[in-house]
Amino acid sequence: MSRIEVIETVWIPMPDGTKLAARLWLPEEARTSPLPCILEYIPYRRRDRTRMRDESMHPHFAAAGYASIRVDIRGYGDSDGVAEDEYSHQEIQDGHNVIQWIATQDWCDGNVGMFGKSWGAYNAFQVAATQPPALKAIAPVMGTDDRWREDIHFYGGCLANDNFWWGSIMQLYNAMPPDPEIVGKDRWIDMWRQRLEGAEFWPAMWLEHQTHDEMWRRGSICENYADVQVPVYFFGGWMDLYRDTPFRIAEHLSGPVKILMGPWAHLYPHEGVPGPKADFVAEVTRFWDHWLKGTDTGLMDEPPLRFFLQDSAPPTGTHVQREGQWVEEPGWPSPNVEDRTLWLNSGTLENNPVPGAPMSICSPQTFGAAAGDMCSFAIPGDMAADCRIDAAGALQFKGPPLEKPLELLGQPLVELTVSADRKQGFVAALLVDEAPDGAQTLIARGFCNLNQRTSDTDPQPIVPDAEMNVTVPLYGTGYRVLSGHRVTLQIASAYWPVLWPAPEPVTLKIKPGTSKLNLPVRVQSDQAIEPRALPEPDEPGVAPRKTKVRSGSMERSVHTDLTNGNVTHRFFLDGGVFGPVGDFRLDDTGTVLSDVSDRLYSIHPGDPLSAVATMEQTAGFEREDWSAKIWTYSEQRATTTEFHLISRLKAWAGADLIFEEEHTHVIPRNGM
């Protein structure tokens, strides 16, 4: 193995004079024999917040014979400028320019690959759509092709509380300072002030766009799949949010597409929880070798799609390992998957419709206590718990005990003939695996804003008590329901704290024998070949270079105030989204990092207008010669006609308060 040079900061010039900060891993031979380059381009601060994660990948790409570069987006880390929004036109154009700059460096042979998780998956798709000549392949990990249907803002046209949560996370990140050791002690405060003064409150900005408008079309490659012409290797997980994208891109992208869907939460496969893990670096390097070096690794001769079918498992908010089986498919739609219809009869799921007396449900506003997060980060307690916790608040339709296992692969659909007694409302549908002992494990879920039943660009009021035919797509799944278990469907009119509630309690009514559940059933083949074993991640060769300086704690709880009936979910994390619990020092830079977030969702079971979401956060940076701290607070409430949000921000350089602001935001409700 050749020696690898690590260049802490490389400056990449943009045409407007802005400079982006990057960290570069360079094999020794690249100085005399140029190599292909692997790019990761995200906002989460290469100098500190993602430093340890970066170390688990970029040095290994360099060891495999690639230059590897990690670039901070404009307005983040040590890069110049101010962040505008996720996936702004400026960000994507900068990404295009970064690739062309890389291709002209004397250490690059002109071939570039791009990868990234979450934000880095989104912009890998979007930068590829601009078709920079040097970009030869992309490996998006856990992102989406459709920002309206499958981003964190709206689920099934319903307002997701993740819009508030993630926007509040970015309120903090958008306010973080550059490092004076990198940008200069005479410059860092001015750069920081520019960010603080230029930052918008993204939850309110996003909430101004409650329909499928240009905000969400921008950055959604589904608007024109033909723009993406490079080969794609997509990595995803069933505990992640982006479970439908692999099926859509496998069907619609015209170029070579590979898919690997594991049981994982929102983590790289080599970090994967639940297990089994997979060696992401080894697997994606086979892809890079084929498309960037022209080496025949055999990867593209294998079936293009690989999915992990999870076996039935007891419900728990913390899955560490899932039993199951890897399966491969020749394409999508797959000839091995067929639709199977079950009719919603009087509390049952059956092969044939049976008319019966109407069934109605007005779910308590607290329905959803077992939901976990739509996008698990494998933080203890953030996966769905036992659905029996909520079952009394939903209509339940149960199938008979299975005589043999039922394999599901794809996106289930619920077709409902339903009425509602209010002008606004939504349907929540949960597909559940019920064990012989009655325990209920979530398989998939989906939602439908009834005001967008005919159009997601022009919401229309519900006609109270009038029947509507609506389709509720459930999120994609790979799941094997074991024999003796039942397939169960729950239908509810609330789903807190995942979705913001309708303005009034809503009663849904369904006539048995008129609605159905369509399941994507995988038919086993006796000729199926056992898939190639995926490599397991190597143990780290070098211990992480960090030292814990203060222990922290976490809490995920649900509290009922018996004096007034209010129910509050608390999500407390002393360690931040990307870091371990507590404060720690990066030993090679000497910087001590701290992150604390406290998120609360409170509601009364009978009053949707009692809903309130709050989030308080602090982030700190400490070194012998440097100290900076940010504090943020955000809040969301609603009336029958408006959303009311509050944002507060303070920043300290050492002991000096250098910035403070507070804003209120009033936004009309538009069918939400």
C-alpha positions in Angstrom: 0.0 0.0 0.0 1.4 3.4 -1.0 1.7 6.2 1.6 -1.4 8.4 1.8 -1.0 12.2 2.1 -3.8 13.9 4.0 -4.2 17.6 3.1 -6.3 19.2 5.8 -7.6 22.1 3.8 -7.7 22.5 0.0 -9.4 25.7 -1.3 -11.7 25.2 -4.4 -12.4 28.5 -6.2 -15.9 29.1 -7.6 -16.5 31.5 -10.6 -17.9 34.2 -8.3 -14.8 34.3 -6.1 -16.3 32.1 -3.3 -13.9 29.5 -2.0 -15.1 26.1 -0.8 -13.1 24.2 1.8 -12.1 20.6 1.3 -10.1 17.8 2.9 -8.1 15.6 0.5 -6.7 12.1 0.8 -4.1 11.6 -1.8 -2.2 8.4 -2.6 1.5 9.0 -3.1 1.5 7.8 -6.7 -1.1 10.4 -7.6 1.7 13.1 -7.7 3.3 11.3 -10.7 0.5 9.1 -12.1 -3.0 10.9 -11.9 -5.8 8.8 -10.4 -9.6 8.9 -10.5 -11.2 10.9 -7.7 -14.1 10.2 -5.3 -16.1 13.2 -4.1 -18.4 13.7 -1.1 -20.1 17.1 -1.0 -22.2 17.8 2.2 -22.8 20.6 4.7 -22.0 18.8 7.9 -18.5 20.2 8.6 -15.6 18.1 7.5 -13.3 19.7 10.1 -15.3 18.4 13.1 -18.8 17.1 13.0 -18.3 14.3 10.4 -14.5 14.0 10.9 -14.7 10.5 12.4 -17.2 9.2 9.9 -15.1 10.6 7.1 -12.1 8.6 8.4 -14.0 5.4 8.1 -14.3 5.8 4.3 -12.0 8.3 2.5 -8.7 6.8 3.6 -9.9 3.5 2.4 -10.8 4.9 -1.0 -7.3 6.3 -1.1 -5.8 3.0 -0.2 -7.7 1.5 -3.1 -6.0 3.8 -5.6 -8.3 6.9 -5.6 -7.9 10.5 -4.7 -10.7 11.1 -2.2 -12.1 14.5 -1.3 -14.6 15.8 1.2 -16.0 19.2 0.4 -18.1 21.6 2.6 -21.0 23.2 0.8 -21.1 27.0 0.5 -22.0 28.5 3.9 -20.9 25.5 6.0 -17.8 24.5 7.8 -14.9 26.6 6.6 -16.4 27.4 3.2 -17.3 31.0 2.2 -20.8 32.2 1.8 -24.3 31.7 3.4 -26.6 28.7 3.0 -29.8 29.5 1.1 -31.7 26.2 1.3 -31.3 22.5 0.8 -30.3 21.8 -2.8 -30.3 25.4 -4.0 -29.5 26.2 -7.6 -26.2 27.7 -6.3 -25.3 24.5 -4.4 -25.9 22.3 -7.4 -24.0 24.6 -9.7 -21.2 24.7 -7.2 -21.1 20.9 -7.2 -20.9 20.8 -11.0 -18.0 23.3 -10.8 -16.2 21.3 -8.1 -16.2 18.2 -10.3 -14.8 20.1 -13.2 -12.2 21.7 -11.0 -11.2 18.3 -9.6 -10.8 16.9 -13.2 -8.3 19.6 -14.0 -6.0 18.9 -11.1 -2.6 17.3 -11.8 -3.4 14.4 -9.4 -6.7 13.5 -11.1 -7.0 11.6 -14.4 -10.2 13.3 -15.3 -12.6 10.7 -13.9 -14.8 11.5 -10.9 -17.2 9.5 -8.9 -19.6 11.1 -6.4 -21.2 9.6 -3.3 -23.0 10.7 -0.1 -25.6 9.8 2.4 -28.9 11.7 2.9 -28.1 15.3 1.8 -25.1 13.9 -0.1 -27.4 11.4 -1.9 -29.8 14.1 -2.9 -27.1 16.3 -4.4 -25.3 13.4 -6.0 -28.5 12.8 -8.0 -29.0 16.5 -8.7 -25.4 17.2 -9.7 -25.5 14.2 -12.0 -28.5 15.7 -13.7 -26.4 18.7 -14.7 -24.2 16.3 -16.6 -20.6 17.5 -15.7 -18.4 15.8 -18.3 -16.0 14.4 -15.7 -18.6 12.7 -13.6 -18.6 9.0 -14.5 -20.7 7.4 -11.8 -22.6 8.1 -8.5 -23.4 6.1 -5.4 -26.2 7.8 -3.5 -26.9 6.4 0.0 -30.4 6.9 1.5 -31.8 9.8 -0.4 -34.7 10.3 -2.8 -35.6 11.2 -6.4 -38.8 12.9 -5.3 -38.7 15.7 -2.6 -42.5 16.0 -2.4 -43.4 12.3 -2.0 -40.5 11.1 0.1 -38.6 13.9 1.8 -39.0 14.9 5.5 -41.5 17.7 4.9 -44.8 16.0 3.8 -45.9 12.4 4.0 -48.8 11.6 1.7 -49.5 15.3 1.4 -49.7 15.6 5.3 -47.5 18.0 7.2 -44.7 15.9 8.8 -43.4 17.1 12.2 -40.0 16.2 10.8 -40.3 19.4 8.8 -40.1 21.2 12.1 -37.5 18.9 13.6 -35.0 18.8 10.8 -35.5 22.5 10.0 -34.6 23.2 13.6 -31.5 21.0 13.3 -30.4 23.1 10.4 -31.2 26.3 12.2 -28.3 25.3 14.5 -26.0 24.1 11.7 -26.6 27.2 9.6 -25.4 29.3 12.6 -22.2 27.3 13.2 -18.9 29.3 12.9 -15.9 28.6 10.7 -12.7 27.5 12.4 -10.3 30.5 12.9 -7.3 28.1 12.5 -8.4 27.5 9.0 -10.0 30.7 7.8 -7.8 33.1 9.9 -8.2 34.7 13.3 -8.7 38.0 11.7 -11.6 36.8 9.5 -13.6 34.1 11.3 -15.9 36.5 13.3 -16.9 38.4 10.1 -17.6 35.2 8.3 -19.7 34.0 11.2 -21.7 37.2 11.5 -22.5 37.0 7.8 -23.9 33.5 8.4 -25.9 34.5 11.5 -27.4 37.6 9.8 -28.1 35.8 6.5 -29.7 32.6 8.0 -33.5 32.0 7.4 -35.7 29.9 9.6 -36.2 26.9 7.3 -39.2 25.3 9.0 -41.2 28.4 8.2 -39.7 28.8 4.8 -40.7 25.3 3.9 -44.1 25.6 5.4 -44.9 28.4 3.0 -45.0 25.6 0.3 -47.8 23.2 1.4 -48.5 21.9 -2.1 -46.5 20.2 -4.8 -45.0 23.4 -6.2 -41.7 24.5 -7.7 -40.0 24.3 -4.3 -40.3 20.5 -4.3 -39.9 20.0 -8.0 -36.5 21.7 -7.8 -34.0 19.0 -7.0 -36.4 16.1 -7.7 -34.8 14.1 -10.6 -38.2 12.3 -11.1 -39.2 15.4 -13.0 -36.9 14.2 -15.8 -35.1 10.9 -15.1 -33.4 11.2 -18.5 -31.2 14.0 -17.1 -29.3 11.4 -15.0 -27.2 9.5 -17.6 -24.3 8.1 -15.4 -24.4 4.7 -13.7 -26.0 4.6 -10.3 -25.4 2.3 -7.3 -28.1 3.1 -4.7 -27.8 2.0 -1.1 -30.8 2.1 1.3 -32.3 0.6 4.4 -35.8 -0.5 5.5 -35.5 1.4 8.8 -34.7 4.6 6.8 -37.2 7.0 5.3 -36.3 6.6 1.6 -37.8 3.1 1.0 -39.6 3.8 -2.3 -36.8 5.5 -4.3 -35.0 2.2 -5.1 -38.1 0.9 -6.9 -38.7 4.1 -8.8 -35.1 4.6 -10.0 -34.7 0.9 -10.9 -37.8 1.3 -13.1 -37.2 4.7 -14.6 -33.5 5.5 -14.9 -32.2 4.6 -18.4 -28.6 3.9 -17.5 -27.1 1.1 -15.4 -28.6 0.9 -12.0 -27.6 -1.2 -9.0 -29.6 -1.4 -5.7 -28.6 -2.7 -2.3 -31.4 -2.4 0.3 -30.5 -3.7 3.8 -32.3 -3.7 7.1 -30.6 -0.6 8.1 -31.5 2.7 9.8 -30.2 6.1 8.4 -26.5 4.9 8.5 -23.9 3.8 6.0 -24.0 0.0 5.5 -20.7 -0.5 7.3 -22.2 1.2 10.3 -25.5 -0.6 9.7 -28.0 -1.1 12.5 -30.0 -3.3 12.6 -27.5 -5.8 11.3 -26.2 -7.6 9.4 -23.8 -4.9 8.4 -22.1 -4.8 5.0 -18.7 -3.4 3.9 -19.8 -0.3 2.1 -16.3 0.7 1.1 -15.5 -2.7 -0.4 -18.8 -2.9 -2.2 -18.8 0.6 -3.7 -15.1 0.3 -4.7 -16.0 -2.6 -7.0 -18.5 -0.1 -8.6 -15.8 2.6 -8.8 -13.2 0.2 -10.3 -15.7 -0.8 -13.0 -16.8 2.7 -14.1 -13.8 4.9 -13.2 -10.9 2.5 -13.9 -12.4 0.2 -16.5 -11.6 -2.9 -14.4 -14.0 -5.8 -14.8 -14.9 -6.6 -11.2 -17.9 -8.8 -12.1 -20.2 -6.5 -10.3 -22.2 -5.5 -13.3 -22.7 -9.2 -14.3 -24.6 -9.9 -11.1 -28.4 -9.3 -10.8 -28.9 -5.6 -10.4 -31.2 -5.5 -7.4 -30.5 -7.0 -4.0 -32.9 -6.7 -1.1 -32.9 -8.0 2.5 -36.2 -9.7 3.4 -36.6 -9.2 7.1 -38.2 -12.1 9.0 -41.0 -11.5 11.5 -39.5 -10.2 14.8 -41.0 -9.1 18.1 -41.7 -5.3 18.2 -39.1 -3.1 19.9 -38.0 0.5 19.6 -34.4 -0.7 19.3 -33.6 -3.5 16.8 -29.9 -4.4 16.9 -30.1 -7.3 14.5 -32.7 -8.7 12.1 -32.9 -12.2 10.9 -33.8 -12.7 7.2 -32.5 -13.5 3.8 -30.8 -11.6 0.9 -32.7 -12.0 -2.4 -31.9 -10.7 -5.9 -34.2 -9.5 -8.6 -33.4 -9.1 -12.4 -35.2 -5.7 -12.6 -38.2 -3.7 -11.5 -41.0 -4.4 -11.8 -39.9 -7.9 -11.1 -41.3 -11.0 -12.7 -41.0 -12.6 -9.2 -43.5 -10.2 -7.6 -47.3 -10.3 -8.1 -50.2 -8.3 -6.7 -52.4 -10.0 -4.1 -55.7 -8.4 -3.0 -57.3 -8.6 0.4 -60.6 -7.0 1.0 -61.4 -4.9 4.1 -64.5 -6.6 5.5 -66.1 -6.4 9.0 -62.8 -6.4 10.9 -61.2 -9.0 8.7 -59.0 -9.2 5.6 -60.3 -11.7 3.1 -59.8 -12.8 -0.4 -63.4 -11.8 -1.4 -65.5 -8.7 -0.5 -68.3 -9.2 2.1 -70.6 -6.2 2.6 -71.4 -5.2 6.2 -72.5 -2.4 8.5 -70.4 0.8 8.2 -67.4 1.1 10.5 -66.2 4.4 11.9 -63.3 5.7 13.9 -62.4 9.1 15.5 -58.8 8.4 16.6 -57.6 10.2 19.8 -55.0 12.9 18.8 -52.4 10.8 20.7 -52.7 7.9 18.3 -49.2 7.2 17.1 -47.5 6.7 20.5 -45.8 3.5 19.1 -44.7 5.1 15.9 -41.1 5.7 16.5 -39.5 7.9 13.9 -40.2 7.7 10.1 -36.4 7.9 9.6 -34.6 5.9 12.3 -31.0 6.9 13.1 -30.7 3.7 15.3 -30.9 5.9 18.4 -32.4 3.8 21.2 -36.1 4.0 21.1 -36.5 5.6 17.6 -37.9 2.5 15.9 -41.6 1.6 16.0 -42.7 -0.1 19.2 -45.6 -2.6 19.7 -48.6 -1.3 17.6 -51.0 -2.7 20.2 -50.2 0.5 22.2 -52.3 2.4 19.7 -54.7 -0.3 18.4 -57.8 0.8 20.3 -57.6 4.1 18.4 -57.9 2.6 15.0 -60.1 0.4 12.9 -58.4 -3.0 12.6 -58.7 -5.5 9.8 -57.1 -8.9 10.5 -56.3 -11.7 8.1 -56.3 -15.4 9.2 -53.2 -17.0 10.6 -50.8 -17.8 7.7 -50.3 -21.4 6.8 -47.0 -20.6 5.2 -44.6 -17.6 5.1 -45.7 -14.6 3.1 -42.9 -12.6 1.4 -43.5 -9.0 0.6 -41.3 -6.9 -1.7 -42.4 -3.6 -3.0 -45.0 -0.9 -2.1 -48.3 -2.1 -0.7 -51.4 0.0 -1.6 -54.6 0.6 0.3 -57.6 1.6 -1.9 -60.3 3.1 0.4 -63.9 4.1 -0.1 -64.1 6.4 2.8 -66.0 9.4 4.2 -65.1 12.0 6.7 -67.3 14.3 8.8 -65.0 17.4 8.6 -63.7 19.6 5.8 -60.1 18.7 6.6 -58.5 15.4 7.5 -56.2 12.6 6.6 -56.0 8.8 6.7 -53.1 6.9 8.4 -52.8 3.3 7.3 -50.5 0.8 9.1 -49.6 -2.6 7.8 -48.8 -4.8 10.8 -47.4 -8.3 11.5 -49.4 -9.8 14.3 -47.7 -12.7 16.1 -49.6 -15.6 17.7 -49.2 -14.0 21.1 -50.9 -10.8 19.8 -47.7 -8.6 19.6 -47.8 -6.3 16.6 -44.7 -5.3 14.6 -45.0 -2.5 12.0 -44.3 -3.6 8.4 -45.1 -0.5 6.5 -47.2 2.6 6.8 -48.6 5.4 4.6 -50.8 8.5 4.7 -53.2 10.4 2.5 -54.3 14.1 3.0 -57.9 13.9 2.0 -57.8 17.5 0.9 -55.3 16.5 -1.8 -57.3 13.4 -2.9 -57.6 14.6 -6.5 -54.7 17.1 -6.7 -51.5 17.8 -4.7 -51.3 21.2 -6.3 -54.9 22.4 -5.7 -56.3 21.2 -2.4 -60.0 21.0 -2.1 -62.2 20.8 1.1 -63.7 17.5 1.9 -67.5 17.3 1.4 -68.6 16.1 4.9 -70.0 12.5 4.9 -69.6 12.2 1.1 -67.9 9.0 0.0 -64.4 9.4 -1.6 -62.2 6.9 -3.4 -58.6 7.4 -2.3 -55.4 5.5 -2.7 -53.0 5.3 0.2 -49.5 4.2 -0.9 -47.6 2.5 1.9 -43.8 2.9 2.1 -41.8 0.1 0.4 -40.9 -3.0 2.3 -38.9 -6.2 2.1 -40.5 -8.5 4.8 -41.3 -12.1 5.4 -44.4 -12.7 7.6 -43.8 -16.1 9.2 -46.4 -18.9 9.3 -48.9 -18.6 12.2 -48.7 -14.8 12.1 -51.5 -12.6 10.8 -51.4 -9.7 8.4 -53.3 -6.8 10.0 -54.2 -3.4 8.7 -54.9 -0.4 11.0 -56.8 2.7 9.8 -56.7 5.9 11.8 -57.5 9.6 11.6 -54.5 10.9 13.6 -50.8 10.0 13.9 -49.0 12.1 16.5 -46.2 12.9 16.8 -45.4 11.9 13.2 -48.0 14.1 11.5 -49.4 17.5 12.5 -53.1 17.1 13.3 -56.1 18.3 11.3 -57.8 21.4 12.8 -60.7 19.4 14.2 -61.1 15.8 15.4 -62.1 13.7 12.3 -64.4 10.7 12.1 -63.7 8.4 9.2 -66.3 5.9 8.0 -65.6 2.8 5.9 -68.1 0.4 4.4 -66.9 -3.2 4.6 -66.4 -4.9 1.3 -65.7 -1.7 -0.6 -62.0 -1.2 0.2 -59.0 -3.3 -0.4 -55.3 -3.9 0.5 -53.0 -4.7 -2.4 -49.9 -6.6 -1.4 -46.7 -7.0 -3.5 -46.1 -10.7 -2.9 -42.8 -12.3 -3.9 -43.2 -15.7 -5.4 -40.2 -18.0 -4.5 -38.5 -19.8 -7.3 -36.9 -23.2 -7.0 -34.3 -22.1 -9.5 -33.2 -19.1 -7.4 -29.4 -18.9 -7.0 -28.0 -18.0 -3.6 -26.8 -14.4 -3.8 -23.1 -13.6 -3.5 -22.1 -13.1 0.2 -21.6 -9.4 1.0 -18.3 -8.6 2.6 -18.4 -7.7 6.3 -16.8 -4.5 7.4 -13.3 -4.7 8.6 -12.4 -3.8 12.1 -10.9 -0.3 12.2 -7.1 -0.5 11.9 -6.6 2.6 14.0 -8.5 3.5 17.1 -10.7 6.6 16.6 -8.7 9.8 17.6 -11.1 11.2 20.1 -11.3 11.5 23.8 -14.5 11.8 25.9 -14.3 14.8 28.2 -17.8 14.7 29.6 -20.4 11.9 29.9 -23.9 12.7 28.6 -27.3 11.1 28.6 -30.4 10.5 26.4 -34.1 10.2 27.0 -37.0 9.1 24.9 -40.2 9.1 26.9 -44.0 9.7 26.8 -45.5 11.5 29.8 -49.1 11.9 30.6 -50.1 14.8 32.9 -53.1 13.3 34.8 -54.2 16.8 36.0 -55.0 18.0 32.5 -54.7 15.0 30.2 -51.9 16.4 28.0 -49.5 13.9 26.6 -45.9 14.9 25.9 -43.2 13.1 23.9 -39.7 14.0 24.9 -36.6 13.4 22.8 -33.5 14.5 24.7 -30.0 13.8 23.3 -26.8 15.0 24.8 -24.5 14.4 21.8 -26.2 15.6 18.6 -27.4 13.7 15.6 -23.9 12.7 14.3 -21.9 12.3 17.5 -21.6 10.0 20.6 -23.3 11.0 23.8 -21.5 13.6 25.8 -18.7 16.0 24.9 -15.5 14.7 23.2 -12.2 16.1 21.9 -10.9 15.5 18.4 -7.4 14.7 19.4 -5.7 15.7 16.1 -7.3 19.2 16.1 -7.7 19.7 19.9 -11.3 20.8 19.4 -13.9 19.8 22.1 -17.4 19.5 20.6 -20.7 19.6 22.5 -24.2 19.2 21.2 -27.4 19.0 23.3 -31.0 18.9 21.9 -34.3 18.8 23.8 -37.4 18.2 21.6 -41.0 18.1 22.9 -44.3 17.3 21.2 -47.4 17.9 23.4 -51.1 17.4 22.6 -54.4 16.7 24.4 -56.2 13.5 23.2 -59.3 15.4 22.4 -58.0 18.8 21.1 -55.8 19.0 17.9 -55.4 22.7 18.5 -53.5 22.0 21.7 -50.6 20.6 19.6 -47.2 22.2 20.2 -43.7 21.3 19.1 -40.6 22.9 20.7 -36.9 22.3 20.3 -34.0 23.8 22.2 -30.4 23.2 21.2 -26.9 24.2 22.0 -23.6 23.5 20.2 -20.2 24.4 21.4 -16.6 24.5 20.1 -13.7 24.8 22.6 -10.0 24.9 22.1 -7.2 26.5 24.1 -7.3 29.5 21.7 -10.9 29.4 20.7 -14.4 29.2 22.1 -17.8 29.5 20.3 -21.3 28.6 21.3 -24.8 28.7 19.7 -28.2 28.4 21.3 -31.4 28.0 19.4 -35.1 27.6 20.2 -38.0 26.9 17.9 -41.7 26.4 18.4 -44.7 25.5 16.3 -48.4 25.8 17.1 -51.6 26.3 15.0 -55.1 27.7 15.0 -57.8 26.5 12.7 -56.5 28.8 9.9 -52.8 29.5 10.6 -49.5 28.0 11.7 -47.6 30.1 14.3 -43.9 29.6 14.6 -41.2 31.2 16.8 -37.4 31.1 16.2 -34.7 32.4 18.5 -31.0 32.4 18.1 -28.0 33.5 20.2 -24.3 33.2 19.5 -21.2 33.7 21.8 -17.6 34.2 20.9 -15.9 33.3 24.2 -18.0 35.1 26.9 -19.2 37.8 24.5 -22.8 37.6 23.1 -22.2 38.7 19.5 -25.6 37.9 18.0 -29.2 37.6 19.2 -32.5 37.5 17.3 -36.1 36.4 17.6 -38.7 36.1 14.9 -42.3 35.1 14.7 -43.9 33.5 11.6 -47.6 33.3 10.8 -48.4 31.1 7.8 -51.9 30.3 6.5 -53.0 26.7 6.5 -53.7 25.3 3.0 -55.6 22.1 3.5 -53.2 21.0 6.2 
